[in-house]
Structure formats: C-alpha cells, structure tokens
Amino acid sequence: MDRATNGLRNEGAVGLPPDFDPNAQTPVDRATAIAAISQADDLMEQSEPDRALPLYSRATATGDRDVEAAAYYGLGNVLYRLDRETEAREAWERATSLGETPAAYRAWRQVAAARVREGDLRGAVAAYHECEKRAPRQDRAEIASRLGWLNKETGNAGAANRYFARSRGDKLPPFMTYLIIAVTAVTSLSAMSGAAGAHGGLLLNSLEGQLALFPPAVAHGEYYRLLSVTLVHDWTSPFHLLFNMYALWYAGQLVERMYGSWVMLALYAACGVAASAVSYAFGPGGVAVGASGAIFGLFGVVLVATRLHHAILDAQSRAIASQVGFLIVLNLVLGFSGIFNVDNYAHVGGLLAGLWLAFVLPPGQVQTLASVWQAPRGTRSPAQAIAFRMVGVVALAAVVVGIVAYGTSRWQADPSYRYYFPQGIVPSEHATAHVAAASPALVVTVPRVR
C-alpha cells in the first residue's frame, strides 16, 4: 500500500502516548504526528478508514510542512475511500500547496485523477504537468502517456503526439546513432584513401593500418585496436561500410529509444570490444576491419529487450524488432558458409555480449510489462536489482579481460609476432613504428570483414 508516511524522516520514532486524543484540536509535535499517521496507515491497510480519519486529521495540526503534507495526503485517501470525493480532492490540493514535500508528487497524481473523474480535463492536464516535473524515472512514461490522452481529448493533437512519443521513449531523434554513423563514415572514408600499397595490401603505417584489428600489434600493447577497429572498413570496397552503417541505423535507433543515448553508446562500445576480444583470442589472425561485431551486439540487445523484458514499443519499432531474430540467423549462416571472408568470431562474440548485457540491463527509457503491472512477491528490491546489474556488467568485463589475456599469450608465442617485433616487448606507443619498419607495405591482400 502507498503509506502516507513514505519518505518521511522519523528520527527517534515514538508511539502514540496513552492519553492521545485524535479528536482534540491542539497542535502535536512532529514525532507524535508521524506516529498518528503511521497508525492511520495501518488502519487503512486493515480497511478501517473511519478509525483512520481522525488520526490523519489530528496530524495536520503541526508546524512541520512535510508532516502536514503527509497527513493531508492520507486524509484525502481516507475521504476518497468514504466516497467524499470533493473533500478528498481538497485535501490532496492542500497537500500540494505545502510545496516540495515527500508527498507532493503522489498528491499531485491524486489531484489529477480526481479532476479527470470530475470532467475537468484541462485542470487534469495542469495537474499532470506538475506530476511530470516531480515524477521518478520509472513513472515518466506513464505520466507522458496520460498527458497524451488528455491532450488528445482536449483537442491539442500536436501536444498529444509529442507526449505519446515521449511515453514510447522516442521524444528525441536517435542523435547518438547518427553521431556514431557520422564519425565512423568520416573515419573510414579518410582511412581508405591511403590504406592500399602498390599490390593492394594494407599499409601498416597508414591510418587504416593503425586502427584495424591486427593481432600481433594488439599483443604488443595496442589494445585500443579492440575498439578502434569499429571505425574502419574494407579499403577495397565502399559497400562494406554502406551495409554496416545501414545495419547500425536499423538497430541503433531502436536500442537508443529503449535505453537512452549514452547507455546505447556504452552498449555499442562494450559489444565492440567483446567482439574484438573473441576475434583476437580465437580467430585465425590477419587483419580484420569493420563494426559488425558491435552491431551484432545491438541486435542481441534488441532481441532480449523485446522478447525477455517485453519492452512496449510503437508499431514501427515492433516491426523492426520482429525481424531481428531472422537477420541474426541469416547473417550467421552466411558467415559460416564460407562464401564471404567474414570474421565470424567477432559476430558471435558481439552477439553473446549483447544478449548478456540486455539480460542484466532491462530497458530504462520505455515501459516494459514488468513496469506496467505490479511486480509479484519475491521479486528483487531496487537495491538488489542495481546490485544484480552491477555484478552482471563486472562479470562480462572480467570475461573479456580474461579472453584478451589469453589472446595476448597466444599471439606473443606465435611466429608472426616475432617477425613483426623481433626485439620483443617495447613500449606500446612505439609499436606501430616497429611494425612499419618490419614490413612497411602489406599484411594481407583480402581483409576479414566484420
């Protein structure tokens, strides 16, 4: 039950004194008032509103604003249960008039609902605007949805559409998706121009050669390549870049709508690093370029967020999400068929990372079935949920670090590493210079794409 005392600080809590008279008119101290509200809350839970009424009323006679707001909020709840709706709304309005208190948001919600029941839709819109200012994150989508319906009923179609979009989490364009595409496209096109040597192979001292995933260089300390590889694409053809950017636009905007811009960026980077780590540790070597490992991760996020967490989306987003499973299977089949020179290890690594991250991190920008319906008994508390998510993210990070460590030991023992780095381990900032000195022209004619 929503207790009126929720949010009240109650240092040195005491019970009601034996001679406490709930019908008296004299002021009471803070501790006694909170005890009266708490007892009234207990009576409400026992379906005894008649006995709770005088306790809430007596607690309004104190000089503490937070306590008075809680008492008026509880008083409104009692009056509503007793079918005295006009008086209930007045009590809730009195609670809102006391300013920013622990009961303010809940009181505004009750005022808004009461105005809807009375047919005062414009007054309800104003009240829900006050709710919107104070709503906790998990309630924002619901408040936006109600504002959408109210604006639609009052004839404000433009505002209704904006609020409905906000309730779905797409109030703003997916700017992070567009930004990643822009940065990747500019970097890839710039790197392509000077990547090829005389025989079509990759110049290791070119921009492309310095950003691509080249296992001996990573083993030599250039771990930034695990992420920078997402910024460069096949220098022999622009179609690799075009296909990947279309796939990123396809999945990225949906992930951004469900998780928000900055979380989407973090998910993209984490999946990209995990994909590179698997390719680095278990792949056949050579040069790999492309962002599809990270993009596969976003596909995995969409799959779990919509199938497991049941994110509530608009029709267009549901249509996109419904095709993700098919696209994952199709691309994996094509990759393992051997028709194309595809970095399958990166695809699988990114996909698994995305599936895991979405499992431990439910969408926070749109409603899910779990947030719409009351959670059943035995579900995690907010603190337990946060701890579970942190442990899940740390566990993935630990696995990736372990995979990278294995890959480093593998490649440092490989003959190709001693060829490119005959002098052994040197500081990582000099690694590219050593690679270029050993073989300034090509590494491989056909890169593995991802």
C-alpha positions in Angstrom: 0.0 0.0 0.0 1.0 3.6 -0.6 1.5 4.8 3.0 1.3 8.5 3.8 4.5 8.2 5.9 6.5 7.0 2.9 9.6 9.3 2.5 9.2 11.0 5.9 12.3 11.1 8.1 11.5 9.9 11.6 14.5 10.1 13.9 13.7 8.9 17.3 10.3 7.5 16.4 7.9 7.0 19.3 4.4 5.5 19.6 1.3 7.4 20.5 1.1 8.5 24.1 -1.6 6.7 26.2 -3.7 9.9 26.6 -3.6 10.8 22.9 -7.0 12.1 21.8 -7.4 12.0 18.0 -10.4 14.4 18.2 -8.6 17.2 20.0 -7.8 20.5 18.3 -4.4 21.3 19.9 -1.2 21.1 17.8 1.0 18.0 18.2 4.8 17.6 18.0 6.4 16.0 14.9 7.1 12.6 16.4 3.6 12.2 17.7 2.1 13.4 14.4 4.2 10.8 12.5 3.1 8.1 14.9 -0.5 9.1 14.3 -0.1 9.0 10.5 1.6 5.6 10.8 -1.2 4.2 12.9 -3.7 5.6 10.4 -1.8 3.9 7.6 -2.1 0.6 9.5 -5.8 1.1 9.9 -6.2 1.8 6.2 -4.4 -1.4 5.4 -6.9 -3.1 7.6 -9.8 -1.5 5.7 -10.9 0.7 8.6 -11.0 4.2 7.1 -13.4 5.5 9.7 -10.9 5.0 12.5 -8.0 6.3 10.4 -9.8 9.6 9.6 -9.4 11.4 13.0 -5.7 10.3 13.2 -4.9 11.9 9.9 -6.9 15.0 10.8 -5.1 15.4 14.1 -1.7 15.1 12.4 -2.4 18.1 10.2 -2.1 20.3 13.3 1.7 20.6 13.4 4.1 23.2 12.2 6.2 20.7 10.1 5.4 21.1 6.4 6.5 17.6 5.4 4.3 16.0 8.1 1.3 18.2 7.4 1.6 17.3 3.7 1.7 13.6 4.5 -1.3 14.0 6.8 -3.4 15.8 4.2 -2.4 13.2 1.6 -3.5 10.4 3.9 -6.7 12.4 4.8 -7.5 12.6 1.1 -7.1 8.9 0.7 -9.5 8.2 3.6 -12.1 10.7 2.3 -11.9 9.1 -1.2 -12.5 5.6 0.4 -15.5 7.1 2.2 -16.9 8.4 -1.2 -16.4 12.0 -0.2 -14.6 12.8 -3.4 -14.8 16.6 -3.4 -13.4 16.8 0.1 -10.7 14.3 -0.9 -9.6 16.4 -3.8 -9.5 19.5 -1.5 -7.3 17.6 1.0 -4.9 16.5 -1.7 -4.7 20.0 -3.1 -3.9 21.2 0.4 -1.0 18.8 0.5 0.3 20.1 -2.9 0.0 23.7 -1.6 2.7 23.0 1.0 5.4 22.9 -1.6 8.1 20.3 -2.3 7.5 17.6 0.3 7.8 13.8 0.2 4.1 13.6 -0.5 3.9 16.3 -3.2 4.3 14.0 -6.3 1.7 11.5 -5.0 -0.7 14.2 -4.0 -0.5 15.8 -7.5 -1.3 12.5 -9.1 -4.3 12.1 -6.9 -5.4 15.7 -7.7 -5.0 14.9 -11.5 -7.0 11.7 -11.3 -9.7 13.5 -9.3 -10.0 16.2 -11.9 -10.4 13.6 -14.6 -13.2 12.0 -12.7 -14.9 15.4 -12.3 -14.6 16.0 -16.0 -12.1 18.9 -15.6 -9.7 17.7 -18.3 -7.8 21.0 -18.6 -7.3 21.1 -14.8 -6.1 17.5 -15.0 -3.6 18.4 -17.7 -2.2 21.2 -15.4 -2.0 18.7 -12.5 -0.2 16.1 -14.6 2.2 18.8 -15.7 3.1 19.2 -12.0 3.4 15.4 -11.8 5.8 15.4 -14.8 8.1 17.9 -13.0 8.4 15.6 -10.0 7.9 12.1 -11.4 10.6 9.5 -10.7 12.2 7.9 -13.8 10.1 4.8 -13.7 6.9 6.8 -13.8 7.7 9.3 -16.6 6.5 7.1 -19.4 3.1 6.6 -17.7 2.7 10.3 -16.9 3.6 11.2 -20.6 1.0 8.7 -21.8 -1.7 10.2 -19.6 -0.8 13.7 -20.8 -1.0 12.3 -24.4 -4.6 11.1 -23.9 -5.7 14.2 -22.1 -4.3 16.5 -24.7 -6.0 14.4 -27.4 -9.3 14.6 -25.6 -8.9 18.4 -25.3 -8.2 18.8 -29.0 -4.4 19.5 -28.8 -3.3 16.9 -31.3 0.3 18.3 -31.6 0.9 18.0 -27.8 -0.8 14.6 -27.7 1.6 13.2 -30.4 4.6 14.6 -28.6 3.6 13.1 -25.3 2.7 9.7 -26.9 6.2 9.8 -28.5 7.7 10.6 -25.1 5.9 7.7 -23.5 7.4 5.4 -26.0 10.9 6.8 -25.4 11.3 8.4 -28.8 10.8 12.1 -28.0 14.1 13.0 -29.5 15.8 11.8 -32.7 18.4 9.0 -32.1 21.2 11.5 -32.2 23.8 9.1 -30.8 23.1 6.6 -33.6 23.5 9.3 -36.1 26.7 10.6 -34.4 28.3 7.1 -34.4 27.4 6.7 -38.1 28.9 10.1 -39.0 32.1 9.5 -37.1 32.5 6.0 -38.5 31.8 7.1 -42.1 34.2 10.0 -42.0 37.0 8.0 -40.3 36.5 5.0 -42.7 36.5 7.1 -45.9 39.5 9.1 -44.7 41.4 5.9 -43.8 40.6 4.2 -47.1 42.3 6.8 -49.2 45.8 5.9 -48.1 45.4 2.3 -47.0 46.4 0.3 -50.0 50.0 -0.3 -51.1 51.4 -1.0 -54.5 50.0 -4.5 -54.6 46.7 -3.7 -52.9 47.7 -4.9 -49.5 47.3 -2.8 -46.3 50.0 -0.3 -45.4 50.6 -0.8 -41.7 51.7 2.8 -41.2 48.5 4.2 -42.8 45.5 5.4 -40.7 43.7 2.2 -41.6 46.6 0.1 -40.6 46.9 1.8 -37.3 43.2 1.4 -36.4 42.5 -2.1 -37.8 42.5 -5.2 -35.6 46.0 -6.7 -36.2 46.6 -9.4 -33.5 50.4 -9.1 -33.3 50.1 -5.3 -32.7 47.4 -5.9 -30.1 49.6 -8.4 -28.4 52.4 -5.8 -28.4 50.3 -3.4 -26.3 48.0 -1.6 -28.8 44.8 -2.6 -27.0 42.9 0.4 -28.3 42.6 -1.6 -31.6 39.9 -3.7 -29.9 37.6 -0.7 -30.2 39.1 1.4 -33.0 38.5 -1.4 -35.5 34.9 -0.4 -35.5 35.9 2.9 -37.2 37.5 1.4 -40.3 36.1 -0.8 -43.1 37.3 -2.7 -46.1 39.6 -0.4 -48.1 38.9 -2.3 -51.3 35.2 -1.6 -51.5 32.8 1.0 -50.1 29.9 -1.4 -49.9 31.2 -2.9 -46.6 30.9 0.5 -45.0 27.4 1.1 -46.5 26.0 -2.2 -45.4 27.3 -1.8 -41.8 26.0 1.7 -41.5 22.6 0.7 -42.7 22.6 -2.1 -40.1 23.7 0.3 -37.4 20.9 2.7 -38.3 18.5 -0.2 -38.3 19.4 -1.5 -34.8 21.0 1.5 -33.2 17.9 3.8 -33.2 15.8 1.1 -31.6 18.4 0.4 -28.8 18.7 4.2 -28.2 14.9 4.5 -27.9 14.8 1.7 -25.3 17.9 2.6 -23.3 18.8 6.2 -24.0 21.6 7.8 -25.9 24.5 7.4 -23.5 23.6 3.8 -22.5 23.3 2.9 -26.2 26.9 4.3 -26.7 28.1 2.2 -23.8 26.4 -0.9 -25.1 27.8 -0.4 -28.6 31.4 0.1 -27.3 31.2 -2.8 -24.9 29.9 -5.2 -27.6 32.5 -3.9 -30.0 35.3 -4.6 -27.5 33.9 -8.1 -26.7 33.6 -8.9 -30.4 37.2 -7.9 -31.0 38.4 -9.8 -27.9 36.9 -13.1 -29.2 38.3 -12.5 -32.7 41.7 -11.6 -31.3 41.9 -14.6 -29.0 40.4 -17.3 -31.1 40.4 -16.1 -34.7 42.9 -17.1 -37.4 44.8 -13.8 -37.4 45.4 -11.4 -40.3 43.8 -8.0 -40.4 40.1 -7.5 -39.5 38.1 -4.4 -40.1 34.5 -3.3 -39.5 31.8 -2.5 -36.9 29.5 -5.5 -37.4 30.7 -7.2 -34.2 29.4 -4.2 -32.2 26.3 -4.1 -34.5 25.6 -7.8 -33.8 25.7 -6.9 -30.1 23.0 -4.3 -30.7 20.9 -7.0 -32.4 21.3 -9.1 -29.4 20.2 -6.3 -27.1 17.1 -5.8 -29.2 16.3 -9.5 -29.2 16.4 -9.8 -25.4 14.9 -6.5 -24.6 11.8 -7.2 -26.7 11.5 -11.0 -26.1 12.5 -11.3 -22.4 11.8 -7.8 -20.9 8.8 -7.2 -23.3 9.6 -3.6 -24.0 6.4 -1.7 -25.0 7.1 -0.1 -28.4 5.2 1.7 -31.1 4.1 -0.2 -34.3 7.1 0.8 -36.3 9.6 -0.2 -33.7 7.8 -3.5 -33.2 8.1 -4.2 -36.9 11.8 -3.6 -36.8 12.3 -5.7 -33.7 10.3 -8.6 -35.2 12.9 -9.1 -37.9 16.0 -9.0 -35.7 16.0 -12.8 -35.0 15.8 -13.6 -38.7 18.6 -11.2 -39.5 20.9 -12.7 -36.9 20.3 -16.2 -38.1 20.7 -15.2 -41.8 24.0 -13.3 -41.2 25.4 -16.2 -39.1 24.5 -18.7 -41.8 26.1 -16.6 -44.5 29.2 -16.0 -42.4 29.8 -19.7 -41.6 29.0 -20.8 -45.1 32.5 -19.6 -46.2 31.1 -17.7 -49.2 32.4 -14.4 -47.7 35.6 -13.7 -45.8 33.7 -12.8 -42.7 35.1 -12.5 -39.1 32.6 -15.0 -37.6 34.4 -14.9 -34.2 33.6 -11.2 -33.9 30.0 -11.7 -34.8 29.5 -14.4 -32.2 31.4 -12.5 -29.6 29.5 -9.3 -30.1 26.1 -11.1 -30.2 26.8 -13.0 -26.9 27.9 -9.8 -25.2 24.7 -8.0 -26.4 22.5 -10.9 -25.2 24.1 -10.9 -21.8 24.0 -7.1 -21.3 20.4 -6.9 -22.2 19.6 -9.8 -19.9 21.1 -7.9 -16.9 20.1 -4.4 -18.0 16.4 -4.0 -18.8 15.3 -1.0 -20.9 15.0 2.2 -18.9 13.5 4.6 -21.4 10.3 2.7 -22.3 7.8 0.8 -20.3 8.0 -3.0 -20.1 5.4 -5.5 -18.9 7.2 -5.6 -15.6 6.9 -1.9 -15.1 3.3 -1.7 -16.2 2.0 -4.5 -13.9 2.6 -4.8 -10.2 5.7 -6.9 -9.5 4.8 -10.2 -7.8 6.0 -11.2 -4.4 9.6 -12.4 -4.3 10.9 -10.0 -7.0 14.1 -8.1 -6.3 14.1 -4.8 -4.4 15.6 -1.7 -6.2 18.9 -2.2 -4.3 19.0 -5.9 -5.2 18.2 -5.0 -8.9 21.1 -2.5 -9.0 23.5 -4.9 -7.4 22.5 -7.6 -9.9 23.1 -5.3 -12.8 26.5 -4.2 -11.5 27.6 -7.8 -10.9 26.4 -8.7 -14.4 28.4 -5.9 -16.1 31.5 -6.7 -14.0 31.3 -10.4 -14.8 31.3 -9.6 -18.6 34.2 -7.2 -18.1 36.1 -9.9 -16.3 35.4 -12.5 -19.0 36.6 -10.1 -21.7 39.8 -9.3 -19.8 40.5 -13.0 -19.4 39.9 -13.6 -23.2 42.2 -10.7 -24.1 44.9 -12.1 -21.7 44.6 -15.5 -23.4 44.9 -13.9 -26.8 47.9 -11.9 -25.8 49.7 -15.0 -24.6 48.7 -16.9 -27.7 50.0 -14.2 -30.2 53.2 -13.4 -28.3 54.1 -17.1 -28.8 53.2 -17.0 -32.5 56.0 -16.8 -35.1 54.3 -13.8 -36.8 54.7 -11.8 -33.6 58.4 -12.4 -33.6 58.6 -11.5 -37.2 56.9 -8.1 -36.7 58.5 -7.5 -33.4 62.0 -9.1 -33.4 63.2 -7.1 -30.5 60.5 -8.4 -28.2 58.3 -6.2 -25.9 58.7 -2.5 -26.3 56.5 0.4 -25.1 53.2 0.3 -26.8 53.5 3.9 -28.2 56.4 2.7 -30.4 54.6 -0.5 -31.6 53.3 0.9 -34.9 56.7 2.2 -35.8 58.3 -1.2 -35.3 55.6 -2.9 -37.3 56.1 -0.5 -40.2 59.8 -0.9 -40.1 59.5 -4.7 -40.2 57.0 -4.7 -43.1 56.1 -1.2 -44.3 53.8 -2.5 -47.1 51.2 -5.2 -46.9 49.9 -7.6 -44.3 47.1 -9.3 -46.2 45.5 -8.6 -49.6 41.9 -9.5 -48.5 40.9 -8.4 -45.0 38.5 -10.3 -42.9 35.4 -8.1 -42.7 33.0 -7.7 -39.8 
